[in-house]
Amino acid sequence: MVQFARHRGGPFGEDGTPQLVLAVGDRERTCVEIVEEASCPVAARVYEDLSTLSLPVGFKFSDPSGITVLHGTQYFLASVDGEGNPLYWSYYGPGHPAQRALSSALDALLACAHVLRSTFDANGT
């Protein structure tokens, strides 16, 4: 899981230092780390790519997935626009046009979570 924490619009209108909230886990445990976005060279590009991503909300409306995707991968995106309006989107199953962009973003951000992943792996049960 990755969250881009931009800290926009503080009580005095200031912008805070952009951070990444990174989490790796399984069904039993989770490790979380907060890092400065500047310490992850690919983060700004990934943020820009995701912020301009168009989501085709009508994808597969005429051909819905059946029960075969109950154990498939599920994708989540959540954002807040400049006016504070939230947007939540999720999709499960294969073939969504946004799937490649989301997978690429997570793959790129893995470089920023290598210490976190090592910590998670080293503290297994």
C-alpha positions as CSV (number, residue, x, y, z in Angstrom):
1,M,0.0,0.0,0.0
2,V,1.2,3.5,-0.8
3,Q,-0.3,6.8,0.2
4,F,1.0,10.1,-1.1
5,A,0.6,12.5,1.8
6,R,0.8,16.0,0.4
7,H,-0.3,17.9,3.6
8,R,-1.9,20.7,1.6
9,G,-4.0,23.5,3.1
10,G,-2.8,23.5,6.7
11,P,-4.5,25.9,9.2
12,F,-2.4,28.8,7.8
13,G,-2.6,27.7,4.1
14,E,0.9,26.3,4.1
15,D,2.0,23.2,2.3
16,G,3.9,20.6,4.3
17,T,6.7,18.4,3.1
18,P,5.3,15.7,0.8
19,Q,5.6,12.2,2.3
20,L,5.0,8.6,1.3
21,V,3.2,6.2,3.7
22,L,4.4,2.7,2.7
23,A,3.0,-0.5,4.0
24,V,3.8,-4.2,3.3
25,G,1.9,-7.0,4.9
26,D,0.0,-10.2,4.8
27,R,-3.1,-11.4,6.6
28,E,-1.4,-11.5,10.0
29,R,1.0,-8.6,10.2
30,T,1.9,-5.3,8.6
31,C,5.0,-3.0,8.6
32,V,4.5,0.7,7.9
33,E,7.0,3.4,7.2
34,I,6.7,7.1,6.5
35,V,9.4,8.6,4.3
36,E,10.0,12.0,2.8
37,E,8.9,11.9,-0.9
38,A,12.2,13.5,-1.9
39,S,14.1,10.4,-0.6
40,C,12.3,8.3,-3.3
41,P,13.4,9.6,-6.7
42,V,10.6,7.9,-8.7
43,A,7.8,9.2,-6.4
44,A,7.2,12.5,-8.1
45,R,6.9,10.9,-11.5
46,V,4.6,8.2,-10.2
47,Y,2.4,10.8,-8.4
48,E,2.2,12.8,-11.7
49,D,1.3,9.7,-13.7
50,L,-1.4,8.7,-11.3
51,S,-2.8,12.2,-10.9
52,T,-3.4,12.4,-14.6
53,L,-4.8,8.8,-15.0
54,S,-8.2,8.6,-16.6
55,L,-10.5,5.9,-15.2
56,P,-13.0,4.5,-17.7
57,V,-15.9,4.0,-15.2
58,G,-18.0,2.2,-17.7
59,F,-15.5,-0.6,-18.2
60,K,-17.3,-4.0,-18.6
61,F,-20.7,-2.6,-17.6
62,S,-22.2,-4.5,-20.4
63,D,-20.2,-7.7,-19.6
64,P,-19.9,-7.9,-15.8
65,S,-17.5,-10.4,-14.2
66,G,-19.0,-13.5,-12.6
67,I,-18.1,-15.4,-9.5
68,T,-14.8,-16.5,-11.0
69,V,-13.1,-13.4,-9.8
70,L,-13.9,-13.8,-6.1
71,H,-10.2,-14.5,-5.4
72,G,-8.8,-12.1,-8.0
73,T,-6.7,-9.0,-7.4
74,Q,-8.5,-5.9,-6.3
75,Y,-7.3,-2.4,-7.1
76,F,-8.1,0.7,-5.0
77,L,-7.5,4.4,-5.6
78,A,-8.6,7.2,-3.3
79,S,-7.9,10.8,-3.8
80,V,-9.0,14.3,-2.6
81,D,-9.2,17.1,-5.1
82,G,-8.2,20.7,-4.6
83,E,-11.6,21.5,-3.1
84,G,-11.5,18.7,-0.6
85,N,-13.8,16.3,-2.5
86,P,-12.9,12.7,-2.1
87,L,-12.9,10.2,-4.9
88,Y,-12.9,6.4,-4.3
89,W,-12.5,3.8,-7.0
90,S,-12.0,0.1,-6.8
91,Y,-12.0,-2.7,-9.4
92,Y,-11.4,-6.4,-9.3
93,G,-10.5,-8.9,-11.9
94,P,-8.2,-8.8,-15.0
95,G,-8.1,-6.5,-17.9
96,H,-9.0,-3.1,-16.7
97,P,-7.2,-0.3,-18.7
98,A,-5.9,1.3,-15.4
99,Q,-4.5,-2.0,-14.2
100,R,-1.1,-1.6,-16.0
101,A,-0.7,2.0,-14.7
102,L,-1.3,0.9,-11.1
103,S,0.9,-2.2,-11.4
104,S,3.7,0.0,-12.9
105,A,3.3,2.5,-10.1
106,L,3.6,-0.1,-7.4
107,D,6.6,-1.7,-9.1
108,A,8.4,1.6,-9.4
109,L,7.7,2.4,-5.7
110,L,9.1,-0.9,-4.6
111,A,12.6,0.7,-4.8
112,C,11.5,3.1,-2.0
113,A,10.3,0.2,0.2
114,H,13.2,-2.1,0.1
115,V,14.2,-1.5,3.7
116,L,10.6,-1.9,4.8
117,R,10.3,-5.1,2.9
118,S,13.5,-6.5,4.3
119,T,12.3,-5.6,7.8
120,F,9.0,-7.3,7.2
121,D,10.7,-10.5,5.8
122,A,13.2,-10.6,8.7
123,N,10.5,-10.5,11.3
124,G,8.3,-13.3,9.9
125,T,6.6,-15.7,12.2
